[in-house]
Structure formats: structure tokens, C-alpha cells
Amino acid sequence: MIGTNSDIYDKRLMAASPWGPFRYVPYSLYFYYVRLDRDSRLRVDHYFYVDGPPEHPEEWKPIPPDRVAAIVAGLAANARAGGSNPPPSGANFQDIVWTRKSHLAILIDEEGWALQRRADGGTAIAFNRRKGSTPNHSFFDARDLEVEISGGSGGTGRRSAIALINHMKRNSDGEDLLEGEAQPFVFDVYVDVRYSGSPGSAMTVILDPDGTNMGPPLGPP
């Protein structure tokens, strides 16, 4: 069975005693860098990060969850600088297909924009079943992050981000996606945007990207 629409903050790999199907430590990270461009239009740059030569998966190293915040800070600085190491792999939440069990992170590089936080009683990401999303049984281990970045034209400061793990499961029993199996997901990403001249007052904006898990998950190992 597919199962219920589980919360992204539920722990799997990061549980005190991880359940067997969720013990795999990802070797890759999909990063989505969100900002306003010079024309005040929303822009999203996609990046794919691995610890090793991109063309040689057999040489990649696993990425423990406790390294993700530092990696996200480096990827944000790279994006500010135009994105050369690694280069962008896509844009504007278009044509997202995940083929590997991986970390996933979203960072909003705008002062006054903040992803909603679990500690404040909210959630940064939910799955919209009314828009045709598969119920969540793959995305877990979410952490709200505040990332210090500098360089480029964005100034120095802390920016709001979230990181989670895509375990690429086909159901709530923890079984991996099968050959050729595709599951679409529709996200609601909740962002609080502060009003000018009104400290503490904000409007909630919902971004609605989608993406597809495509099986079977690729290695390594």
C-alpha cells in the first residue's frame, strides 16, 4: 500500500535507531536557490552536488546529514557568484526528476523572506493531494536551517533554508521504487514575506513546485 501523507519532519535515517529500509546515507544533494532577479522577478536555480568527480559515481562519498548545512552555505555562495562549481542543472522548478536517493535543500536568498519553521508551529513544505500529489512516504528527516552567506550582490546575512532527504520509496512499507515506476509530487512551500515598514508583520506566500521520483533509485553504491 502507498500509505498516509506523512510529515516531512518525521525522522527516518536520523532516528535514534533507523528502520532498515531507511539506513542509506545519500551520496548526492539537489539544491534549489531562490531569489528575486534585477527585474524583481522570481528566479530559481537548480544545482546537483556530489562529493567527488561528477562523472565518476563510483568515487563519490556519502554525505552525512550533519554536513548538509555547510554544503548548502557553499552552494548558495556559488549561486551568488554565477554558479560555476557546480554549474546550474535547471531553473524555475521546471522538469524536476529525481533519480537518486538524495538530500534536497531549498534556500531563499532574500532579506525579509523566511520559510515557515517547525519551531514556530508551521511547516516549510507540505504535499498537496488536491493537485494530484502522491502522498508522502519518501521525503523525511527535514531540518529548518539559517545559513550565513556572503559575497556577490546580496550582502552578508543569514538566510532561510530547509533540508530533507528523499528516500525514494514506493510505499509506506519502505520498499524502493521499481524499474520504470514514476511517482509525481506537488509541493506547497510556505514562505513568510515581511511587509515594508511593519516590523513583525508578514504575508504568507505559497510556492507550488512539483517533481517526480523515477525508479529504480540509481547508485552508488
Number of C-alpha atoms within 10 A of each C-alpha: 7 15 13 12 17 16 19 24 17 13 20 23 22 19 12 8 10 13 13 10 14 20 14 16 18 23 22 23 25 21 24 27 23 22 20 13 10 8 6 8 8 11 14 21 19 21 23 19 20 19 15 15 12 14 8 9 17 12 14 18 17 17 18 14 18 9 9 19 20 12 17 28 20 17 23 28 18 19 23 18 13 14 17 9 14 15 15 19 14 15 16 15 17 12 12 17 14 20 18 22 26 26 26 21 24 23 25 22 24 17 16 14 20 22 27 22 20 13 8 7 7 11 21 24 23 18 22 18 14 8 12 11 18 22 22 24 23 27 23 23 21 26 21 20 20 17 21 17 20 16 13 13 8 14 12 12 14 16 21 22 26 23 23 22 26 23 29 27 25 25 18 16 12 17 16 19 21 14 10 8 13 17 18 15 19 22 19 17 19 20 22 18 18 17 13 9 7 8 8 7 11 16 11 15 14 15 13 16 15 19 17 19 24 21 20 19 19 12 13 16 12
